[in-house]
Structure formats: structure tokens, C-alpha cells
Amino acid sequence: MTTTFFLIRHAAYDDVDRYLAGRLEDVKLCRAGQEQALRLARRMAREPIAAILSSPRKRTLETAKSIAVACELEQISIRQELDEIDYGAWSGKTFEELKGDAAWRMWNDQRQNARTPNGETMQDTQQRVVGLMDALRQQTPSCYVALISHADVIKAAVCKVLGLQLGDCFRFDIEPASITTIVHGDWGSKLIRLNEIV
């Protein structure tokens, strides 16, 4: 009895590599991101998806809607556990601006313990996403579930599955519109595919 999770990062928005969107409202997919979402949807239509759960951010919901249409699923469940890390005052700042912030440098140097301005740690993030996956496995055994989320949230889940320290999250990438597949059963969890780009 296993549950297969497709952890999907939202597709691209304008200047995705230039600034930290965080939990800003109204960050939507750019034209290239919309095309990515359609390719992603065609790929996911090949899977027997039973449920789609999404972060409440606009960019994740747009990505989830494309997948729902392709998979002929009418409902998307919005889950706070899949939301982006709350970066507080850092949200909307460019990475160039953030480089000069000592707290930002500490966040990236000490992911095990450092907190964002609003108090969330990477461990908090890991606990919420892994807790959701554990609960879903109990509710939907032997199903395929798509979880639409954000890079660091997916990285936190992968670190847990692989037994990595959270500071090791910089050793692998989670690209926009990528799929990371994890199988979860009574025996534990296994990473099947990391950062699949379509």
C-alpha cells in the first residue's frame, strides 16, 4: 500500500531568478510559465492522478488548474501546508538587494536553525509538508497525488526522504515546472525522480 506523490514546483513568473516572490499577492505566471504549465499538464495527464492539492499562491493555482484540466479533475484542494515559506520583509526584494542583508546570509548559511523575519524555520516548513504527506498516505493509500508547491518546500520534503540535513538543500535544484516523485508507504519513503523537466 503506497501513495505516489508528484511534488510539482509552479511554473515561471516574470524575473523568477531575479527576486524573491515569497507570499506576495498577484505573482502570476508569465507567458513562458503558461507554456511550461501546459507542457507539465500534458505530462501529468499520463498519470492516474486521484487528487490535486495546491499552495494558495496565484502562481501555484494557475499551474494546478492546467494540470486539473488535463487530468479531467474538477477539484483542487488549497492547502496551507504547501504554501511558500513566509519570508516577510524579504518578499519582493531582488537577490542582489538581499545579498547585503546579514540575516539573509545567516538564513542561507544556517538553514538548520535560522528563521525568516516572520519566524519560520526550514524545519517548520519540513514538518508541515511531511506531515501533510503522512496524513494523505493514511487517507488515500495506493493513490497518485499531485502537490503543487514551491522550491524550498519541495527541497525540505526531499531532504527528509533522503535523510539529508536541511543545509544540504543547496546540493540539488528544483526548477520551475519540475516534477519530483516520491513513493510513501508503511516501510517509509523513497525518492523515485528528482527535478524532472518536461
Salt bridges, closest charged atoms under 4 A:
ASP15 OD2 - ARG18 NE 3.70
GLU25 OE2 - ARG57 NH1 3.47
ASP26 OD1 - LYS58 NZ 3.11
GLU47 OE2 - ARG43 NH1 2.78
GLU81 OE2 - ARG79 NH2 3.00
ASP83 OD2 - ARG23 NE 3.33
ASP83 OD1 - ARG57 NE 2.89
GLU84 OE2 - ARG59 NH2 3.96
GLU84 OE2 - HIS150 ND1 3.82
ASP86 OD2 - ARG23 NH1 3.85
GLU96 OE1 - LYS99 NZ 3.30
GLU120 OE2 - ARG128 NE 2.93
ASP124 OD2 - ARG115 NH1 3.60
ASP134 OD1 - HIS184 NE2 2.62
ASP152 OD2 - ARG111 NH1 3.38
ASP168 OD1 - ARG171 NH1 3.82
ASP186 OD1 - ARG137 NH1 2.82
GLU196 OE2 - ARG43 NE 2.81
GLU196 OE1 - ARG193 NH1 3.80
